[in-house]
Amino acid sequence: MTAIAVNSGQNASVDYTPQLKQLMQQAGLISFRRLSQSAAVSEKQIRRLRQGFVGQMPVSILQKLAEALQVSLLELVSTFSDITTVPSSQPSALSDVAALQQEYDRLQRQLDQQKEILWQEFQQSSLQVLESMLLQLPTAAYAAQQNPQVPAVKLLPLLRPIDALLQQWGIEAIAQVGVELAYDPQQHQLMEGMAEMGDRVQVRYVGYRQGDKLLYRAKVSPTV
C-alpha cells in the first residue's frame, strides 16, 4: 500500500492527541473508538496518527480518517506532521499531498459518474421488465374509472406505488388515457388510421419520457 513520504523526523515521543481531539470534537466524535468505527480503521492506526507517524501510514487509511474527521487529506497531513522541515532541494511533501488529494477527488468524481450510469442502466432494465404493466395498467384504470361497477376498479390502488416509483426516477407520462390532443409523431404512435401533424387524436395508451429522453411514445387513434 502507498504511504505518504513526509520527512519530518517524527517519533513516538511526539503527541498530536490535542489536535486530534479538537478535530474529533468538530466532527462530533466523542472517543477514539467512535473515530475508529466511523473511519473503519483500527485503533492502532489512530494511535500512530497521534504519535506523529503520519508519513508511514497508507494513503488509504489517511483518506478514511480525513473523511471521518471531515477535513481534506492535505489538512490532515499538515496537522499531524512537520512538513516544513523537508529540504527545498526535494519535492515538497505538501505538494505531494495536494497531488494525492487531487487524484483522489478525480477518482471520486469518476466513481460517482459510474454509479450514475449503473443506476440509469438499472432503471432501464427495470422498465423493460415493467413495460407491459406500465403500458396496460393506465388503460385498465381509465376503463375502471368510466364504470366504477366494474371489478377492475379494485386495481386502482395498485397504481399508486408505481406512480411514486416513476416520480422518484423522474419519469413522466406523456398525456393521459382518454385525452384528446394534437398529433405529434415524435411523441405519439398511431394504432390505426392516418393522421397528419396537428390533427386531433385520442390517447389510448400512455407514453413515458425521462427528462429529455423518450422511453415510449403514447399510442393514439384519430378522433371521429
Contacts in CASP RR format, 6 or more apart in sequence:
PFRMAT RR
TARGET T0000
AUTHOR 0000-0000-0000
METHOD contacts of the structure
MODEL  1
MTAIAVNSGQNASVDYTPQLKQLMQQAGLISFRRLSQSAAVSEKQIRRLR
QGFVGQMPVSILQKLAEALQVSLLELVSTFSDITTVPSSQPSALSDVAAL
QQEYDRLQRQLDQQKEILWQEFQQSSLQVLESMLLQLPTAAYAAQQNPQV
PAVKLLPLLRPIDALLQQWGIEAIAQVGVELAYDPQQHQLMEGMAEMGDR
VQVRYVGYRQGDKLLYRAKVSPTV
1 58 0 8 1.000
1 59 0 8 1.000
1 60 0 8 1.000
2 58 0 8 1.000
2 59 0 8 1.000
2 60 0 8 1.000
3 55 0 8 1.000
3 56 0 8 1.000
3 57 0 8 1.000
3 58 0 8 1.000
3 59 0 8 1.000
4 54 0 8 1.000
4 55 0 8 1.000
4 57 0 8 1.000
4 59 0 8 1.000
4 62 0 8 1.000
4 77 0 8 1.000
4 93 0 8 1.000
4 96 0 8 1.000
4 97 0 8 1.000
4 100 0 8 1.000
5 55 0 8 1.000
5 93 0 8 1.000
5 96 0 8 1.000
6 54 0 8 1.000
6 55 0 8 1.000
6 77 0 8 1.000
6 81 0 8 1.000
6 83 0 8 1.000
6 86 0 8 1.000
6 93 0 8 1.000
7 85 0 8 1.000
7 86 0 8 1.000
7 87 0 8 1.000
7 90 0 8 1.000
7 93 0 8 1.000
8 52 0 8 1.000
8 55 0 8 1.000
8 81 0 8 1.000
8 82 0 8 1.000
8 83 0 8 1.000
8 85 0 8 1.000
8 86 0 8 1.000
8 93 0 8 1.000
9 82 0 8 1.000
9 85 0 8 1.000
10 51 0 8 1.000
10 52 0 8 1.000
10 53 0 8 1.000
10 54 0 8 1.000
10 55 0 8 1.000
10 81 0 8 1.000
10 82 0 8 1.000
11 51 0 8 1.000
11 52 0 8 1.000
12 51 0 8 1.000
12 53 0 8 1.000
14 51 0 8 1.000
14 52 0 8 1.000
15 50 0 8 1.000
15 51 0 8 1.000
16 49 0 8 1.000
16 50 0 8 1.000
16 51 0 8 1.000
16 52 0 8 1.000
16 79 0 8 1.000
16 80 0 8 1.000
17 50 0 8 1.000
19 79 0 8 1.000
19 80 0 8 1.000
20 46 0 8 1.000
20 49 0 8 1.000
20 50 0 8 1.000
20 80 0 8 1.000
23 69 0 8 1.000
23 70 0 8 1.000
23 71 0 8 1.000
23 79 0 8 1.000
24 30 0 8 1.000
24 32 0 8 1.000
24 35 0 8 1.000
24 69 0 8 1.000
26 69 0 8 1.000
26 70 0 8 1.000
27 68 0 8 1.000
27 69 0 8 1.000
27 70 0 8 1.000
29 35 0 8 1.000
29 38 0 8 1.000
29 68 0 8 1.000
29 69 0 8 1.000
32 43 0 8 1.000
32 46 0 8 1.000
33 43 0 8 1.000
35 46 0 8 1.000
35 65 0 8 1.000
35 68 0 8 1.000
35 69 0 8 1.000
36 42 0 8 1.000
36 43 0 8 1.000
36 46 0 8 1.000
38 68 0 8 1.000
39 64 0 8 1.000
39 65 0 8 1.000
39 67 0 8 1.000
39 68 0 8 1.000
39 69 0 8 1.000
40 64 0 8 1.000
41 61 0 8 1.000
41 64 0 8 1.000
41 65 0 8 1.000
45 57 0 8 1.000
45 61 0 8 1.000
45 65 0 8 1.000
46 65 0 8 1.000
48 54 0 8 1.000
48 56 0 8 1.000
48 57 0 8 1.000
49 57 0 8 1.000
49 65 0 8 1.000
49 80 0 8 1.000
52 80 0 8 1.000
52 81 0 8 1.000
54 62 0 8 1.000
54 76 0 8 1.000
54 77 0 8 1.000
54 80 0 8 1.000
54 81 0 8 1.000
55 77 0 8 1.000
55 81 0 8 1.000
59 73 0 8 1.000
59 100 0 8 1.000
62 73 0 8 1.000
62 76 0 8 1.000
62 77 0 8 1.000
63 73 0 8 1.000
63 104 0 8 1.000
65 76 0 8 1.000
66 72 0 8 1.000
66 73 0 8 1.000
66 75 0 8 1.000
66 76 0 8 1.000
69 76 0 8 1.000
71 79 0 8 1.000
72 101 0 8 1.000
73 97 0 8 1.000
73 100 0 8 1.000
73 101 0 8 1.000
73 104 0 8 1.000
74 94 0 8 1.000
74 97 0 8 1.000
74 98 0 8 1.000
74 101 0 8 1.000
77 83 0 8 1.000
77 93 0 8 1.000
77 97 0 8 1.000
78 94 0 8 1.000
78 97 0 8 1.000
81 93 0 8 1.000
83 92 0 8 1.000
83 93 0 8 1.000
83 94 0 8 1.000
83 97 0 8 1.000
86 92 0 8 1.000
86 93 0 8 1.000
86 94 0 8 1.000
123 169 0 8 1.000
123 210 0 8 1.000
127 134 0 8 1.000
127 171 0 8 1.000
127 208 0 8 1.000
127 215 0 8 1.000
130 162 0 8 1.000
131 216 0 8 1.000
133 162 0 8 1.000
134 162 0 8 1.000
134 206 0 8 1.000
134 208 0 8 1.000
134 216 0 8 1.000
135 205 0 8 1.000
135 206 0 8 1.000
135 207 0 8 1.000
135 216 0 8 1.000
135 219 0 8 1.000
136 205 0 8 1.000
137 155 0 8 1.000
137 158 0 8 1.000
137 159 0 8 1.000
137 162 0 8 1.000
138 159 0 8 1.000
138 173 0 8 1.000
138 176 0 8 1.000
138 177 0 8 1.000
138 205 0 8 1.000
138 206 0 8 1.000
139 177 0 8 1.000
139 204 0 8 1.000
139 205 0 8 1.000
139 206 0 8 1.000
140 152 0 8 1.000
140 155 0 8 1.000
141 152 0 8 1.000
141 155 0 8 1.000
141 156 0 8 1.000
141 159 0 8 1.000
141 177 0 8 1.000
142 176 0 8 1.000
142 177 0 8 1.000
142 178 0 8 1.000
143 150 0 8 1.000
143 152 0 8 1.000
144 150 0 8 1.000
144 152 0 8 1.000
144 153 0 8 1.000
144 155 0 8 1.000
144 156 0 8 1.000
145 153 0 8 1.000
145 156 0 8 1.000
166 172 0 8 1.000
166 173 0 8 1.000
166 208 0 8 1.000
169 210 0 8 1.000
170 210 0 8 1.000
170 211 0 8 1.000
171 208 0 8 1.000
171 209 0 8 1.000
171 210 0 8 1.000
171 215 0 8 1.000
172 208 0 8 1.000
172 209 0 8 1.000
172 210 0 8 1.000
172 211 0 8 1.000
173 206 0 8 1.000
173 207 0 8 1.000
173 208 0 8 1.000
174 187 0 8 1.000
174 188 0 8 1.000
174 206 0 8 1.000
174 207 0 8 1.000
174 208 0 8 1.000
174 209 0 8 1.000
174 216 0 8 1.000
174 217 0 8 1.000
174 218 0 8 1.000
175 181 0 8 1.000
175 203 0 8 1.000
175 206 0 8 1.000
175 207 0 8 1.000
175 218 0 8 1.000
176 203 0 8 1.000
176 206 0 8 1.000
177 203 0 8 1.000
177 204 0 8 1.000
177 205 0 8 1.000
177 206 0 8 1.000
178 202 0 8 1.000
178 203 0 8 1.000
178 204 0 8 1.000
179 202 0 8 1.000
179 203 0 8 1.000
180 200 0 8 1.000
180 201 0 8 1.000
180 202 0 8 1.000
180 203 0 8 1.000
180 223 0 8 1.000
181 200 0 8 1.000
181 201 0 8 1.000
181 203 0 8 1.000
182 197 0 8 1.000
182 198 0 8 1.000
182 199 0 8 1.000
182 200 0 8 1.000
182 201 0 8 1.000
183 190 0 8 1.000
183 195 0 8 1.000
183 196 0 8 1.000
183 197 0 8 1.000
183 198 0 8 1.000
183 199 0 8 1.000
183 200 0 8 1.000
183 201 0 8 1.000
183 220 0 8 1.000
183 222 0 8 1.000
184 197 0 8 1.000
184 198 0 8 1.000
185 197 0 8 1.000
186 214 0 8 1.000
186 217 0 8 1.000
187 207 0 8 1.000
187 214 0 8 1.000
187 217 0 8 1.000
187 218 0 8 1.000
188 201 0 8 1.000
188 203 0 8 1.000
188 217 0 8 1.000
188 218 0 8 1.000
188 219 0 8 1.000
188 220 0 8 1.000
189 217 0 8 1.000
189 218 0 8 1.000
189 219 0 8 1.000
189 220 0 8 1.000
190 201 0 8 1.000
190 219 0 8 1.000
190 220 0 8 1.000
190 221 0 8 1.000
190 222 0 8 1.000
191 204 0 8 1.000
191 205 0 8 1.000
191 219 0 8 1.000
191 220 0 8 1.000
191 221 0 8 1.000
192 221 0 8 1.000
192 222 0 8 1.000
193 221 0 8 1.000
193 222 0 8 1.000
194 222 0 8 1.000
195 201 0 8 1.000
195 220 0 8 1.000
195 222 0 8 1.000
199 222 0 8 1.000
200 222 0 8 1.000
200 223 0 8 1.000
201 220 0 8 1.000
201 221 0 8 1.000
201 222 0 8 1.000
201 223 0 8 1.000
202 220 0 8 1.000
202 221 0 8 1.000
202 222 0 8 1.000
202 223 0 8 1.000
203 218 0 8 1.000
203 219 0 8 1.000
203 220 0 8 1.000
204 219 0 8 1.000
204 220 0 8 1.000
204 221 0 8 1.000
205 218 0 8 1.000
205 219 0 8 1.000
206 218 0 8 1.000
207 215 0 8 1.000
207 216 0 8 1.000
207 217 0 8 1.000
207 218 0 8 1.000
207 219 0 8 1.000
208 215 0 8 1.000
208 216 0 8 1.000
209 215 0 8 1.000
END
